[in-house]
Amino acid sequence: MMNHGIRRTENDRIMENQYVEPIAKLLRQVGLTEQITWQTQAIVLAGILLLSWLTAVLFRRLVIPALQKISSQTRVTWDDH
């Protein structure tokens, strides 16, 4: 029987635990148990997506124009895009 998935090594599991455990601990501290409902998962996912979208909008409207203005005032021309 062929395994079509990616083989996970022990090192992969250790690295995953290194990142997953602090997040799980944080979620337990704010009151989310391991048995959270799909509605809670959907709300958390929606919050993450909203935060990502808001960050992208802020970068497009504030950070990028500010950097373009700064780069247009330098003497070199390679950064004036």
Secondary structure, DSSP 8 states (H G I E B T S, - for coil): ----S----HHHHHHHHHHHHHHHHHHHHTT--TT--HHHHHHHHHHHHHHHHHHHHHIIIIIHHHHHHHHHTSS-STT--
